[in-house]
Amino acid sequence: MNKICITFAGAVGSSKTPITNYLSTKLNLPVFNNDAIRSEVTEDLGIFDSNEHVKRRNERLKEIMENGVSFICDLSVDREWEEFKKQLTLNEYRYFIISIDLSKEFLTRLYKSKDYLESLKIIDKIINDHDIFLNTYNNDIALHISDDDFKVRCKISYQETKKWIKNK
């Protein structure tokens, strides 16, 4: 199998981690988890430092790619796709982006149920950032998940990713 990276575009709390865990189990691929590094930084420093987070995240991603390991990248590439794509291409990775395109109403329900009050306050910015990504990089996206298929998001993600891997 060639080197692959499965990653996501989508709002905070849009279900990237559940899909990641499902795909990891079904495809037997390791996971790079951005939130785990965020927690690590906070635990190590006693506060969250975004510069340290970005530094550690980028160092680890570089190490993974230099080692040529196929993996699932549990982070949203919405704001950083241009640079991330360069790194994947430089290291000869093929990529599969799952975009989670949820309506404001659906995302609002999710945030309320998950108690994501800070994200709820900036929901319009979050949606706008994702829309900008979609308008700019839609040709790079392999799969779109919407409100209509949210309940079966894991199954759809697995089926489409498996099909993509098989055809490459």
C-alpha positions as CSV (number, residue, x, y, z in Angstrom):
1,M,0.0,0.0,0.0
2,N,1.2,3.5,-0.8
3,K,1.5,6.1,2.0
4,I,-1.9,7.5,2.8
5,C,-3.3,10.1,5.1
6,I,-7.0,10.3,5.9
7,T,-8.0,13.7,7.4
8,F,-10.9,16.0,7.9
9,A,-12.4,19.4,7.2
10,G,-15.1,20.5,9.5
11,A,-16.2,22.5,12.5
12,V,-15.1,21.9,16.1
13,G,-17.3,19.2,17.5
14,S,-18.5,17.9,14.1
15,S,-17.6,14.3,14.8
16,K,-14.1,14.0,13.5
17,T,-12.9,11.9,16.5
18,P,-15.6,9.3,16.4
19,I,-15.1,8.8,12.7
20,T,-11.3,8.7,13.3
21,N,-11.6,6.0,15.9
22,Y,-14.0,4.0,13.8
23,L,-11.8,4.1,10.7
24,S,-8.7,3.3,12.8
25,T,-10.3,0.1,14.0
26,K,-11.7,-0.9,10.6
27,L,-8.6,0.0,8.6
28,N,-6.0,-0.8,11.2
29,L,-4.3,2.6,10.8
30,P,-2.7,4.6,13.6
31,V,-4.2,7.9,14.6
32,F,-2.5,11.3,15.0
33,N,-4.8,13.2,17.5
34,N,-4.5,16.9,17.6
35,D,-6.5,17.2,20.8
36,A,-4.2,14.8,22.6
37,I,-1.3,17.2,21.9
38,R,-3.4,20.1,23.0
39,S,-4.0,18.3,26.3
40,E,-0.4,17.3,26.6
41,V,0.7,20.9,26.3
42,T,-1.8,22.1,28.9
43,E,-0.7,19.3,31.3
44,D,3.0,20.0,30.8
45,L,2.8,23.8,31.1
46,G,-0.2,24.2,33.4
47,I,-1.8,26.4,30.8
48,F,-2.6,26.1,27.1
49,D,0.1,27.7,24.9
50,S,-1.0,27.8,21.3
51,N,2.6,28.4,20.0
52,E,3.8,25.3,21.9
53,H,0.9,23.3,20.6
54,V,1.6,24.2,17.0
55,K,5.3,23.5,17.5
56,R,4.7,20.0,18.9
57,R,2.0,19.2,16.5
58,N,4.1,20.1,13.5
59,E,7.2,18.2,14.8
60,R,5.2,15.1,15.3
61,L,3.5,15.3,11.9
62,K,6.9,15.8,10.3
63,E,8.3,12.8,12.1
64,I,5.3,10.6,11.1
65,M,5.6,11.6,7.4
66,E,9.3,11.2,7.3
67,N,8.9,7.7,8.6
68,G,6.4,7.0,5.8
69,V,3.6,5.7,8.0
70,S,0.1,5.7,6.7
71,F,-2.2,7.3,9.3
72,I,-5.5,9.0,10.1
73,C,-5.0,12.7,11.1
74,D,-7.6,13.7,13.6
75,L,-7.6,17.4,13.0
76,S,-9.5,19.8,10.8
77,V,-7.4,21.1,7.9
78,D,-9.8,24.0,7.2
79,R,-7.3,26.8,8.1
80,E,-4.0,25.0,7.4
81,W,-4.7,22.9,4.3
82,E,-2.2,24.7,2.0
83,E,0.8,24.0,4.3
84,F,-0.4,20.5,5.3
85,K,-1.0,19.6,1.6
86,K,2.6,20.7,0.8
87,Q,4.0,18.4,3.5
88,L,1.9,15.5,2.3
89,T,3.0,16.0,-1.3
90,L,6.6,16.5,-0.3
91,N,6.5,13.2,1.5
92,E,4.7,11.4,-1.3
93,Y,1.4,10.8,0.5
94,R,-2.0,10.4,-1.1
95,Y,-4.7,12.0,0.9
96,F,-8.4,11.5,1.5
97,I,-10.3,14.4,3.0
98,I,-13.6,13.8,4.7
99,S,-15.5,17.1,4.9
100,I,-18.2,17.3,7.5
101,D,-20.6,20.0,6.1
102,L,-23.3,20.6,8.8
103,S,-25.9,23.3,8.8
104,K,-25.9,26.0,11.5
105,E,-29.0,24.5,13.0
106,F,-27.6,21.0,13.2
107,L,-24.2,22.3,14.6
108,T,-26.0,24.4,17.2
109,R,-27.9,21.3,18.4
110,L,-24.6,19.4,18.6
111,Y,-22.9,22.2,20.5
112,K,-25.7,22.4,23.0
113,S,-25.8,18.7,23.6
114,K,-22.0,18.6,24.0
115,D,-21.9,21.7,26.1
116,Y,-19.5,23.5,23.7
117,L,-20.6,26.9,24.9
118,E,-17.4,28.7,23.6
119,S,-17.9,27.2,20.2
120,L,-21.5,28.2,20.2
121,K,-20.5,31.8,20.7
122,I,-18.5,31.8,17.5
123,I,-20.5,29.4,15.4
124,D,-20.9,31.9,12.6
125,K,-17.1,32.3,12.3
126,I,-16.6,28.6,12.5
127,I,-19.1,28.0,9.7
128,N,-17.6,30.8,7.6
129,D,-14.1,29.4,7.9
130,H,-15.4,26.0,6.7
131,D,-17.2,27.7,3.8
132,I,-14.1,29.5,2.8
133,F,-12.2,26.2,2.8
134,L,-14.9,24.5,0.7
135,N,-14.9,27.3,-1.8
136,T,-11.1,27.2,-2.1
137,Y,-10.3,23.5,-1.9
138,N,-13.4,21.6,-2.9
139,N,-11.5,19.7,-5.6
140,D,-9.3,18.2,-2.9
141,I,-12.2,16.8,-0.9
142,A,-13.0,13.1,-1.4
143,L,-16.2,12.8,0.7
144,H,-18.8,15.2,2.0
145,I,-21.0,14.3,5.0
146,S,-24.1,16.5,5.6
147,D,-26.9,16.7,8.1
148,D,-28.8,14.0,6.1
149,D,-26.1,11.3,6.5
150,F,-24.8,12.3,9.9
151,K,-26.3,9.3,11.7
152,V,-24.4,6.9,9.4
153,R,-21.3,9.0,9.1
154,C,-18.9,6.3,10.4
155,K,-20.3,3.7,8.0
156,I,-20.2,6.1,5.0
157,S,-16.7,7.2,5.8
158,Y,-15.5,3.6,6.1
159,Q,-17.1,2.5,2.8
160,E,-15.8,5.4,0.8
161,T,-12.3,5.3,2.3
162,K,-12.1,1.6,1.8
163,K,-13.2,2.0,-1.9
164,W,-10.6,4.8,-2.4
165,I,-7.8,2.7,-0.9
166,K,-8.7,-0.3,-3.1
167,N,-8.8,1.8,-6.2
168,K,-5.5,3.5,-5.6
